[in-house]
Amino acid sequence: MDCILSLAEKNQQKAHRIIRNLDIVGIWSSIGAEVHLVGSLKMGLLMKHRDIDFHIYSDPVVIQDSFRAVALLAENPAIEKIEYHNGLYTEEACVEWHAWYRDEDEQLWQIDMIHICKGSRYDGYFERVAERIENILTDETRKIILKLKYETPETEKISGIEYYRAVIDDGVRNYSDFERWRKKNKPSGIIEWMP
């Protein structure tokens, strides 16, 4: 378990260095947006899946401003690729940006920046989910979640919320039980679960 905790800590420290190196908060703040770190890194549950998540709020979301911020991000030579999806006219009311960053160890990190309209359906929702999870996590459940993430094959794409729900709500304690749990709890779309 010590090697798992050590790897998680190392990856979380590296993720924070990447955020500083890219000046993500400064870049998005330069267009008047409000920036929130969310997801597994925010909760101290980032393991080996190199994914950094931000929710960024503006009122309104102006596509030109969003592109301007991402153009500044793209100037960093470690950014290899950026993808864009316009969901402003959907229930999610957001622009999705996905950037890939190559670190000094040649590892690729995905940075998800979801630019959301203030006052829309998901304004602050995932921040509240993270806060609730952080408030009820124990040392034991944190270790179980990190171990499950560690044991997940690299080929599997599993949303963090699935681990949290399985462990917190349903008492899953090992990977084989987690696999069985996932077969019974297949996700569809955005998982709206809050402990």
DACORWO-V748022 format. One record per run of one state. SS is the DSSP state (H for helix, E for strand, C for the rest). FROM is the first residue (numbers start at 0). TO is the last residue. If there is no record, write none. Layout:
{{SS	FROM	TO} {SS	FROM	TO}}
This chain:
{{C	0	0} {H	1	21} {C	22	22} {H	23	28} {C	29	32} {E	33	37} {H	38	42} {C	43	49} {E	50	57} {C	58	61} {H	62	73} {C	74	77} {E	78	86} {C	87	92} {E	93	101} {C	102	106} {E	107	116} {C	117	123} {H	124	135} {C	136	137} {H	138	150} {C	151	158} {H	159	167} {C	168	173} {H	174	183} {C	184	194}}
